[in-house]
Amino acid sequence: MSSALARRLAAALGPAHVIADPAELRVYACDGITHGRTTPALVALPGSTEEVVEVVNAAREAGVPLVPRGAGTGLSGGARPSPGSIVVSLARMRRILELDLENGWARVEPGVINLDVSRAVAAAGWYYAPDPSSQGVCSIGGNVAENSGGAHCLKYGFTTNHVLAARVVLSDGSVVDLGGPAADAPGYDLLAAMVGSEGLLGIATEATLRLLRKPEVTRTFFATFPSTDEAGAAVSGIIAAGILPAAIEMMDRLAIVAAKAATGLDWPDVGAALLMDADGPRAEVEHVSARAIELARAAGALEIRVPRDEAERQLMWKGRKSAFAAVGRISPNYLVEDGVIPRSEIARVLREIERMAAEAGLRVANVFHAGDGNLHPLVLYDARNPGEEARAAALGGEILRLCIRSGGSITGEHGVGAEKAAYMAEQFAPEDLETMQRVRCAFDGAALMNPGKVFPTPRLCGERPGPYRPHPAEVAGLAERW
């Protein structure tokens, strides 16, 4: 079947845009989470909406599942292939199709790199607000699938707040346009279901993005603290004072050590650090930034640094945005978790994570979006030591459960994917999950798109999304549904 499918796809896309060689397929066996790998049957690289339709039709007729893939930087296993699947890579579709600066939007293909949108409109004084730490390499299609955030999502919101419209290929090969460039398109908000759907509803082949005017001025400060307790108190105090930072990020001692090792920054050896941006009209920003610094000092800041110029400011942010990769300097392996807690719980939850890590005999580096309580605990381990990877995975799961118990969520911006599907039933009731499945079925009744992601493993073999179908063992009286 793979051979016949490969020939059909090669005829539609061109032989150079279909990968069937086993060695080359291994490149697509995982996304940014590398400890779980599945080699796909084929990889297709369509170059247009019409070619995506060709791939979808061929896969549907062959009964082969599809796994949409952006730049492969995801951190939840969302682009990990299912056994026997075709990976649909949108990497060739990287054109900026239309710019309408008069109305403040850009229409782009899914393979366009996040940062390239801002670069394309920077000279005219515009930018695209969502800024994942991987924005120099991650793509708009992946951002739409995962509802990506970033450091500045506290003030400006996530991807869903900046996508006005999307063109989507559904599993039956039809092409639908959701939303529109107007601020509030009429009808049901189906676009809201699409953004953050993790490839389960269809394949986005175009996105219309909201652009923002660059703020008049941005002020940044870097503050160090004895521990995460004082840093957490500073965050709570700043937000409670009515200040809405453009970004406010926290790093603990281990994350600071890693960032210093990777970038050579002269940051001190302290228990925690905050990095805050305030932006907007000059008079407002100067006042807000000064007030936030006062509150940080009142919370116990050891030192406060204000960058002398834009180059020094960018260097500070380089230290923060390189933190994930930098942890590779201090550990051969690590797991990236992504949970959300109320801001008021930051200090307590970080103490609990430290206790749990000590019990597991592991280290955890914390770097996260403190303003909206979006944690990114990095669980460090060495896969060469027997059993250590399993201990790390177990600790990561317990951290997610801690987030749920604290009134939060199992994901803030990385998605559920394959890595967190097992925890969905701990956050949502069966009725909630069933409702989500029905939404999925409305878009993809064949369950062709990205199977095995987001939802927990079905209780019975062969169980599929949609109306309940009794298992043959149940019909025969050999099993019960419970």
C-alpha positions in Angstrom: 0.0 0.0 0.0 2.8 2.4 0.9 4.4 1.8 -2.4 1.2 2.5 -4.4 0.5 5.5 -2.3 4.0 6.8 -2.8 3.6 6.6 -6.5 0.3 8.4 -6.5 1.7 11.2 -4.3 4.8 11.5 -6.4 2.6 12.0 -9.5 0.7 14.7 -7.7 3.5 16.5 -5.9 6.6 15.6 -7.8 9.0 12.8 -6.8 11.3 15.2 -4.9 8.4 16.0 -2.5 7.6 12.5 -1.3 9.9 10.8 1.1 9.8 7.0 1.3 13.5 6.1 2.0 13.7 4.6 5.5 16.7 6.5 6.5 15.2 9.9 5.5 11.9 9.0 7.2 13.7 8.8 10.6 14.1 12.6 10.5 10.3 12.9 10.9 10.0 10.3 13.7 9.5 12.9 16.4 9.1 16.6 17.1 10.9 18.7 19.7 10.2 15.9 22.2 12.7 13.3 21.1 12.3 10.4 23.6 9.2 9.1 21.8 9.8 8.1 18.2 7.7 6.5 15.5 8.8 6.3 11.9 6.0 7.3 9.4 5.2 5.2 6.3 5.6 8.3 4.1 6.3 12.0 4.2 4.5 14.3 1.8 5.6 17.9 1.2 2.8 19.7 -0.6 3.4 23.2 -2.0 -0.2 24.5 -2.2 -3.7 24.1 -0.9 -4.5 22.1 -4.0 -1.7 19.7 -3.3 -2.7 19.3 0.3 -6.2 18.2 -1.0 -4.5 15.6 -3.3 -2.6 14.2 -0.3 -5.8 14.1 1.9 -7.8 12.4 -0.8 -5.2 9.8 -1.5 -4.8 9.0 2.2 -8.5 8.8 2.8 -9.1 6.4 -0.1 -6.2 4.2 1.2 -7.5 4.4 4.8 -4.1 5.9 6.0 -4.0 8.4 8.8 -2.4 11.9 8.4 -0.1 13.8 10.8 0.2 17.5 10.0 3.6 18.9 10.7 5.0 22.5 10.9 8.6 23.2 11.7 8.8 20.2 14.1 9.6 22.4 17.2 6.6 21.3 19.2 7.1 20.1 22.8 4.2 17.7 23.4 4.7 15.1 20.7 1.9 16.6 18.7 3.7 16.0 15.4 4.9 12.5 16.3 3.7 10.1 13.6 1.1 7.4 14.2 2.1 3.9 13.1 1.6 3.6 9.4 0.8 7.3 8.9 1.7 9.9 6.3 3.4 13.0 7.7 2.1 16.1 5.9 4.9 18.6 6.2 3.9 22.2 5.3 7.5 23.4 5.2 7.4 24.3 1.5 4.4 26.6 1.9 6.2 29.6 3.2 4.9 32.6 1.2 3.5 35.8 2.7 0.6 36.0 0.3 -0.9 39.5 1.1 -0.2 42.4 3.4 -2.9 44.9 4.2 -1.3 47.5 6.5 -4.2 49.9 6.1 -6.4 47.3 7.9 -3.6 45.7 9.9 -3.4 42.1 8.7 -1.2 39.7 6.8 -2.3 36.5 4.9 0.4 33.8 5.0 1.0 30.2 4.3 1.6 27.8 7.2 5.3 27.3 6.7 6.1 31.0 7.2 8.4 31.4 10.2 6.9 33.3 13.1 9.6 36.0 13.3 9.5 36.5 9.5 6.1 38.0 9.8 7.3 40.8 12.0 10.4 41.3 9.8 8.2 41.7 6.7 6.3 44.6 8.3 8.9 46.1 10.6 9.9 48.9 8.3 6.3 50.2 8.2 6.1 50.2 12.0 4.1 47.0 12.5 4.7 43.6 14.1 3.1 40.2 14.9 2.6 39.9 18.7 2.8 36.1 19.6 6.4 35.4 20.3 7.2 31.8 21.4 10.8 31.4 22.5 11.4 29.4 19.3 10.0 32.2 17.1 13.1 32.3 15.0 12.4 28.7 13.7 8.8 27.8 14.5 6.1 28.2 11.9 2.7 29.9 11.8 0.9 26.6 11.0 2.3 25.0 14.1 1.5 28.1 16.1 -2.1 27.9 15.0 -2.3 24.2 15.8 -0.9 24.6 19.3 -2.3 28.1 20.1 1.2 29.1 20.9 1.9 31.9 23.3 5.2 33.3 24.4 6.7 35.8 26.8 4.4 38.7 25.8 1.1 36.7 25.9 0.3 38.2 29.3 -0.6 41.5 27.7 -1.2 40.6 24.1 -2.8 37.2 24.3 -2.1 33.9 22.5 -2.2 32.9 18.8 -6.0 32.6 19.0 -6.2 36.4 19.7 -4.3 37.2 16.5 -5.7 34.8 13.9 -8.5 36.4 12.0 -9.1 33.7 9.4 -7.9 30.3 8.2 -8.2 28.2 5.1 -8.5 24.6 6.1 -8.5 21.3 4.2 -10.8 18.8 6.0 -10.4 15.0 6.0 -13.0 14.6 3.2 -10.8 16.8 0.9 -13.1 19.8 1.1 -11.6 23.3 1.6 -13.3 25.6 4.0 -12.6 29.3 5.0 -13.1 30.1 8.6 -13.4 33.6 9.9 -12.4 36.6 7.9 -10.3 39.8 7.9 -13.0 41.8 9.6 -12.7 42.0 13.4 -15.9 40.0 14.1 -16.9 37.6 11.3 -20.6 36.6 11.3 -21.8 33.2 12.2 -20.5 30.5 14.6 -16.9 31.0 15.6 -15.6 27.8 14.1 -12.1 29.5 13.8 -11.9 29.4 17.6 -12.3 25.6 17.5 -9.6 25.3 14.8 -6.9 27.3 16.6 -5.4 25.1 19.2 -7.0 21.9 17.8 -3.5 20.3 17.4 -4.1 18.9 13.9 -7.2 16.9 14.8 -9.7 18.9 12.8 -7.9 19.6 9.5 -4.8 21.1 7.9 -4.5 24.9 7.8 -3.1 26.0 4.5 -3.5 29.8 5.0 -3.8 32.1 8.0 -4.8 35.7 8.2 -3.0 37.3 11.1 -3.7 40.5 13.0 -0.8 42.9 13.0 -0.1 45.5 15.7 1.6 48.9 15.6 5.0 48.9 17.4 4.7 50.6 20.8 6.3 54.0 21.2 8.8 52.8 23.8 9.7 49.6 25.7 11.4 49.6 29.1 13.0 46.5 30.6 14.5 45.6 33.9 16.3 42.5 35.3 15.9 41.8 39.1 17.5 39.1 41.2 16.1 37.6 44.4 17.3 35.3 47.2 14.7 32.7 46.2 11.6 32.0 44.1 9.5 33.0 47.2 10.6 36.7 46.9 10.4 36.6 43.1 6.9 35.2 43.3 5.9 37.8 45.8 7.2 40.5 43.4 5.1 39.2 40.5 2.0 39.1 42.7 2.7 42.6 44.0 3.2 44.1 40.5 0.0 42.6 39.1 -2.0 43.5 42.2 -0.9 47.1 41.8 -2.8 47.2 38.5 0.3 47.0 36.3 0.0 45.0 33.2 3.5 44.2 32.0 4.1 43.3 28.4 6.1 40.4 29.8 7.3 39.2 33.2 9.5 36.1 33.2 11.0 34.1 36.1 14.0 31.8 36.2 15.3 29.8 39.2 18.9 29.2 40.1 19.4 26.1 38.0 17.9 27.9 34.9 20.2 30.9 35.5 23.2 28.6 35.7 22.3 27.0 32.4 21.6 30.4 30.6 25.0 31.8 31.8 26.8 28.7 30.5 25.2 29.1 27.1 25.4 32.8 26.6 28.2 34.1 28.8 25.9 36.6 30.6 27.3 38.0 33.8 24.2 37.2 35.8 24.9 36.6 39.5 24.5 33.3 41.4 21.1 33.9 43.0 18.0 32.0 43.9 15.7 33.5 41.2 15.5 36.3 38.7 12.8 38.3 37.0 12.9 39.9 33.6 10.1 42.4 32.9 9.0 44.5 29.9 6.7 47.4 29.9 5.7 49.0 26.6 3.3 51.6 25.2 3.2 55.4 25.3 6.4 56.9 26.8 4.8 58.7 29.8 2.9 55.6 30.8 5.8 53.3 30.4 8.2 55.4 32.4 5.7 55.6 35.3 4.8 51.9 35.2 8.4 50.7 35.0 9.5 52.9 37.9 6.6 51.6 40.0 7.3 48.0 39.2 11.0 48.4 40.2 9.8 49.9 43.5 7.6 46.9 44.1 10.4 44.5 43.2 12.7 46.1 45.8 9.9 46.0 48.4 9.5 42.2 47.7 13.2 41.7 48.5 15.1 42.2 45.3 18.9 41.9 45.7 19.8 43.9 42.6 18.0 45.6 39.7 19.6 46.2 36.3 18.2 48.4 33.6 19.8 47.9 30.2 21.9 50.8 28.9 20.7 50.4 25.3 18.7 48.1 23.0 21.7 45.8 22.4 22.0 45.1 26.1 18.2 44.7 26.4 18.2 42.1 23.6 21.1 40.3 25.4 19.0 40.0 28.5 16.2 38.5 26.5 18.6 36.2 24.7 19.4 34.7 28.1 15.8 34.0 28.8 14.8 32.8 25.4 17.8 30.4 25.2 17.0 28.9 28.5 15.4 25.7 27.2 18.3 24.8 24.9 20.8 26.0 27.5 19.8 23.3 29.9 21.6 20.9 27.5 24.8 22.5 28.9 24.2 21.1 32.4 22.3 17.8 31.6 22.5 15.2 28.9 18.7 14.8 28.8 15.7 16.7 30.0 11.9 16.7 29.8 10.1 19.9 29.1 6.8 20.2 31.0 4.2 22.9 30.5 1.5 23.6 33.1 -0.5 26.5 34.5 -1.2 27.6 38.0 -2.7 30.7 39.6 -0.1 33.5 40.1 -0.7 33.4 43.9 0.4 29.8 44.0 3.8 30.3 42.3 6.0 30.2 45.4 4.2 27.3 47.0 4.1 25.2 43.9 7.8 25.8 43.2 8.7 24.7 46.7 6.6 21.6 46.2 8.3 20.8 42.9 11.7 21.1 44.6 10.5 18.7 47.3 9.2 16.2 44.7 12.4 16.4 42.7 14.5 15.7 45.8 12.4 12.6 46.5 12.9 11.4 43.0 16.6 12.0 43.1 16.4 14.4 40.1 16.9 18.1 39.4 14.3 20.5 38.0 15.1 23.8 36.4 12.2 26.3 36.3 11.8 29.0 33.7 8.4 30.4 32.9 5.9 33.1 32.1 5.3 34.3 35.7 2.7 36.9 34.8 0.1 34.3 33.8 1.4 31.4 35.9 2.6 29.3 32.9 5.2 27.0 34.3 7.9 25.3 32.3 9.7 22.8 34.7 12.6 21.1 32.9 13.2 17.7 34.5 16.9 16.8 34.2 18.0 13.2 33.8 20.6 11.0 32.2 19.1 8.3 29.9 22.3 6.3 30.2 21.4 5.5 33.8 18.9 2.6 34.0 15.5 3.7 35.1 16.3 7.4 35.2 14.2 8.3 32.2 11.2 6.6 33.6 11.7 8.4 36.9 11.9 11.7 35.1 8.6 11.0 33.2 6.9 10.0 36.4 8.1 13.2 38.1 6.8 15.2 35.1 3.4 13.6 35.4 3.3 14.4 39.1 4.1 18.0 38.4 1.1 18.2 36.0 -1.1 16.7 38.7 0.2 19.3 41.1 -0.9 22.0 38.6 -4.4 20.5 38.4 -4.7 20.3 42.2 -3.6 23.9 42.5 -6.4 25.1 40.3 -4.5 25.2 37.0 -4.1 23.2 33.8 -1.9 20.5 32.2 -0.9 22.9 29.4 -0.5 26.6 28.8 0.9 26.8 25.3 2.7 23.6 24.3 -0.5 21.6 23.7 -1.5 18.1 24.9 -0.2 16.0 22.0 0.9 12.5 22.8 2.8 13.4 25.9 -0.1 14.6 28.1 -3.1 12.7 26.7 -3.1 10.4 29.7 -3.7 13.3 32.0 -6.7 14.7 30.2 -9.1 12.5 32.1 -7.7 13.9 35.4 -8.6 17.4 34.4 -11.8 16.8 32.5 -14.9 14.8 33.2 -16.0 12.0 30.8 -18.8 14.2 29.6 -16.3 17.0 28.7 -14.1 14.6 26.8 -17.2 13.2 24.9 -18.2 16.7 23.9 -14.7 17.4 22.6 -14.8 14.2 20.6 -18.1 15.2 19.1 -16.6 18.5 18.0 -13.8 16.6 16.4 -16.1 14.3 14.6 -18.0 17.2 13.1 -14.8 18.2 11.3 -13.2 14.8 10.9 -15.8 12.0 11.1 -13.2 9.4 9.8 -10.7 10.2 12.6 -8.1 10.5 9.9 -6.3 13.6 11.2 -3.6 13.1 13.8 -5.1 10.0 15.6 -3.8 9.1 19.0 -3.3 12.7 20.2 -4.9 14.7 22.9 -7.5 12.2 24.1 -6.8 9.3 26.5 -6.4 5.8 25.0 -9.9 4.4 24.5 -11.0 1.8 27.1 -11.8 -0.8 24.5 -9.9 -1.9 21.4 -11.4 -0.4 18.2 -13.3 2.3 20.1 -13.5 5.4 17.9 -14.7 9.0 18.4 -18.4 9.7 17.9 -21.5 7.9 19.1 -20.9 5.0 21.3 -20.6 1.6 19.5 -20.8 -1.6 21.6 -17.7 -3.7 21.4 -18.3 -7.3 20.1 -17.3 -8.6 23.5 -19.9 -6.5 25.1 -22.6 -7.6 22.6 -21.6 -11.3 23.4 -22.1 -10.7 27.1 -18.4 -11.2 27.8 -17.6 -7.6 28.9 -19.4 -4.6 30.4 -19.1 -0.9 29.7 -18.1 1.0 32.9 
